[in-house]
Amino acid sequence: MKQLLVIIFFFSVFISHANMASPYIPGTSSSTVYSSKDVDILKEKIFIKLNKNFESADYVIEYYINTETNGMQIPLLFHAIDYSKNFKVFVDGKEIKLLDIPAEYTSTNQSKFDKFSNSFRPPLNNGEADMAEIYWDSKNGIIYYLKDLKYFETNLSKGNHIIRVEYNASAWTDRAHWVAENSFRYSLSPAKYWKSFHELEITLDATDYQYNNTLTTTLGKPTSGKIDSIAVWHFTKLPDDFFQIVYTPQVSSLAKTMIAIEPFNIAAICFFILALLHVFAILKYRKNNLPKKYSWVVIAGSFLVPLSFFIFFIASFGFIDNLIGEAAGRYHGYTGLIIIFYPITVPIYWVITWLLDKYFKRKYSKV
């Protein structure tokens, strides 16, 4: 028994570790920009157009800036890692080449990015790599180093300018639920380090989107329009560190019912029904075979009925996934390893049914 408990503990730890694998299929990590101290972003306009299948979206983001200086400068830094091929930047209507930050530019004695020091920790000029955290949802923030970002240099006159960013983004998939959730994520957290925050306008264009009544956002009620066509939100303060546009596929009523019951309860109901049938079979066998010392019905059922619980439990995951269809998350971990508890349940169930058989034998022997 001691060895069995050690084995069970080992597999329990293994199951827990196995289930720690990420349920996310990552898409594009869209983010607002880091701003130089010399630049005041007066307004950020985010335009998002969904494709019909919610697989990708076109982003057009405009930054209305005011700069206090003339000449060559680096006004903005971009997180443009996983969409750099489609990432385009325009300054006052003219396309600008986006550049990787050279390693020598991040050194303490010749950095060109001291105007961004308020955006990073630890501060520049301390001899350490500069880094900042961007939040992609309420639980996940990722550390990015200055060298991970992209920049451009351009000659700007003192005054107002428009910087436009265009790219195509792919959707994230979260398989942690029965029904997989697809989403587009946009991090606003770098805006906390801007010189000031004035105005944010977000427009969602879902006119090409083919599924009705399945879109939600974390932005609240639109200022104007409808979320299933064209919706617009206006903010005069940062609404959150991030926002998401989420598509959750609709499933059948039967699938919803099975999800609500859950695999454990499905297995428990099936086990209870089979256990009742087993008890009736034990009773019938004992009535007709009073002299027999052992009941093969007790012995066989003691192996088969507990096994049925584990079979129904494991099979119900696939059954529910099939009811859901293509939208199923299918992320359940190693559910089959629950079978390690089978050697424990068999003797417990056998003792109970043996006692029942003994009771029936004593009862009907007196008749």
N, C-alpha and C positions, 0 to 999 in steps of 0.2 A: 504493500500500500504506500509506503514511504517513497519508493521508486516511482510509482504511478503519479503521485502528487508532484514530484520533481519534474516529470515529463510534462504534466499538464501546465505547470507554471512556466516551463520553457516555451511551450507552444502558445500560451497566452501572451507572453512578451513578444513572441514572433508575430502574432496576429496584430497586436497593437502597433508594432513597428511597420508592418506591411501596409497598414491602413493610413500611415502618415504620408504616403506618396501623394503628390499634388493632384487634385481633381481638375485642375485648370488646364485647358488647352489655350495657351496665350495667343493673343492677337496683337494689334499695334498699340503701343503705349504712348498715347497722345498726351502732350503736355504744353502748357503755356510757357512763355519764355522767361529767362532771367534778364533783368534790365540794368544797364549802367547807371551809376549815380548822376551822370550828366544828362540822362534822358528821363523825361516825365511821360508816362503812358497815360494819355488823356482818355482813351477808350479802347476796349478790345471787343471786336465783333467776331463771333464764331458762327460760321454757317456750315451745317452738316446735312448732306443729302444722302439718304439711305438707298441702297439698291433694292430690287424687288424681293430678294431672298434673305435679306439681312446678313449677307456674307461680307459685304464691304460697304464703305461709305466714303464719299468725297468731302474733304474738309477744305474750307477757305477761311482763313483767319486774318483779320486786318487789325493792325496796331496803329492807332493815331497817336503819334508821339510829338513831343516838343523838346528840342535840344537847346542847351544854353551856350553851346560852343560852335565854332566854325572849323571846317577842315576834316582830315581823315580821322575816323573814329570807329570804334566797335560798339554799336548801340545795344545789341541784344546777343544773348547766347541761347542756343537751341539744343533741346534734347531730341536728336534726330537719328537715333541709332538703328532701329529696326524698320525704318521706312526711308532711308537716305536716298534710295534709287528714284523714288517718286517725289522727293521733297524739293520744292522750288520756293525761292524767296525773291520778292520783287520790292524794290525801293522806289517809290514814286513812279510806279509803272514799268521800271526797268529791271530785268532779271539780273540777279547777283549770284555769283558762284559761292556756294557754301563750302567751307574749309574745315579740315581736321585741325585741332589745336596742336601745334608742334610741342614736343616734350620740353624744349628749351624755354618756351613761353610760360611754362608753369613754375619755373624756378624762382626762388625768392628775390634774386637781385636783378632780374630783367623781365619780370612779368608784364604783359600788356593788359592784364585783367585786374589791376588793382581797383578799378572803378566798380568791380563786382564783388568786392570783399565782404559787403554786408550780406551777400547771398550764400556764403560758404562758411563752413566751420571745419577746423579751426581757421581763424583769419589768415589772410595772406601775410607773407613776410615773417613767418615763424619757423620756416624750414621743414614743414610737414606738407603732405599732399592735401590739397583743398577739396572738400567734399560737401555735398548737400543731399538731403533726403527728399524724394518725391513720393507722395502718397497716391496709390492707384486704387485703393478702396479703404474702408474704415479700419482694416487690420493690417494691411500690407504697405509698408513703405520701403523703398529700395534706395540704398546709398549710391550716389553717382559722384565720380570725381570730376574735377574741372577738365581733365584730359579726355573724359568721355563725351563731352559736349562738342558742338560745332559753332562756328562763328563766321562772320564776314566783315571785311573792312570797306568802308565807303566814305566818300567825301560828302559831308552834310553841311548845309548852311544853317546858321542859327535860325530857329523858328520851327514851324510845323511840317511834318512829313507823314506819309503813309507807308507802312511796311506790310506787305501781304505775303502770306504763307499758304501754299497749296500742297496737298498730298492726298493719297488714297490710303485708307486704313482698313485693316481686316478685323473681324469681330473676335472677341474672346468667347470661350465656351466654358461654363462652370458645370461640371458633372457631379457635383456633390449632392445634388437632389435627385429624386426619382425622375423628374422631367428636367432635362438639361436647359440651363438658361444661357442665352447668348446676349452679349452686351458690347457696347462701345464705351470706352472709358476715357475721360479727359481730366487730367490733373491740373488743378488751379493753385496748388500749394506754392509754386515758385512766386506767385503774385504777392505773397505775404512779404517779400523782400523788395518789392518795387519802391521807388521813391515815394509814391502815393498811389492810392487806388481811387479812381474816379467813377468809371462806368463800364459795365459789362452787358453786352447784348448777345443772346444765343438764339439762333434760328434753326429749327429742325424741319427739314423738308422730307416728308414721308409720302409724297404723292406717287412715287413709283413702287412703294411697299405694298405687297400683295395680301398680307394677312391682316384682317380687321380685328380691332379690339384686343390686341395682344401686346401692345407697346406700353411701357411705363418708363418714367424717368425719376431721378432723385431731385429734380429741380422744383417740384411743386406744381401748382396750377399755372398754366401759361398766362402771360400778361395779355396776349391776344392770340386768336387762332385756335386750331384744334390739333391735338397731338397726332391724329391719324391722317392729317393733311399737311398744313404748314402751321407751326406754332412758334411763338416768339416770347422770350423771357427778357426782362430788363432788371438789372441790379445796380444799385449804387454803393453796395458794399459786397465784399467777398462772401458768396453764399455758403461755401464749404471748401474743404481742401480738394475736392474732386466732385465730378458728377458722372452719372452713368445713364445710358439709354439701354433699356432691357427688353428683350423679346423672349417671352415664355410661351412655347407652343401650347395650344389647346389639346386636351385629350378626352377620350370618351368617358361617359358617366361610370361605366363598369370599371375602367382603369382608376378613376378617382376613388371609387368604393374600395377597391383592393388596396390602393395605397393607404387609405385611412385605416383599414383593418390591420395591415402590416404582416410581414412574413411570420413572425413569431406567433401571432394570434391565429393566423391561418393554420399553421402547423399544430398549435395547441387544440384547435377545434377538431381537426382531423384525427389527432391522437385521442381525444376524448371520445369521439364516435367509435373508433376502432377498439378502444379499451372497453367500452360498454358492450360491444359485440363479443369481445373476448370473454368478458365476465359471463354473458349469457351462454357462450359456448362451453365454458368451464362448468357452469351449472348443469347444462344438458348432459355433458359427458359424465359428470359425477353421478347424476340420477340413474343413468343406464349402466354405470360401472362401479358400483359401490365397493366391491371387494378389492379392486385394484389399488395397489399401494401408491403408484405414481400416475400422474395424468400427463399424457403426451401433449394435451391441449395447453396445459399450464406451461410446460417447458418450451414448446414451439412458440407460443404467443409471447413468452417473456423475452425472446430474442427479436421477434418480428414487430411487435407493437411499438416498443421504444425506438426501433430502427425507423419505423414509419414517421415518427416526429422529425427526425433529422433529414429524412428524404424529402418530406413535404416542406420543411424549412428551406432547404437548399434550392429545391425546384421552384418554390414560389417566387424567388427573385427573377428567374428567367421568365416565369409565367407573367408576372406583372410587367416586366420590360417588354414582352411581346404584345401585351395589351396596349401599352403606351405607343409602341411602334418606333419609328425613326427618331422621335424626340426623346427617347429614353436615355437617361444619363449613363446607365450600366456601370456605375462606379460603386461597387459594394465591398471591396476588399476580398479577402480569402474566406468567404462564407463557408466553404466546404470543410475548413479545419474545425468546425464545431463538432465534427464526428468524433473528436478525441474524447468527448464526454460520454460517448456511447458505453464504454466499459463500466462507467459508474452507474448509469441509469438502469442497465440490465439487472444487476443483482438487487437493486432497490425494488424495481417493478416485480421481479421474480418472487421476492419475499412477500410482497403484498398479495400477489395472486396465489401463492402457495398457502398463505393463511386463509384466503377466501375459500380455496378448494378444501382445506382442512375443515373449515367451518361448515361447508355444504355437506361434506362426508359425515360429520358428526350429527348434523341436523337430520339428514335423510336416513341415517342408520337407526334413529329412534322411532321412525314412522312404522 
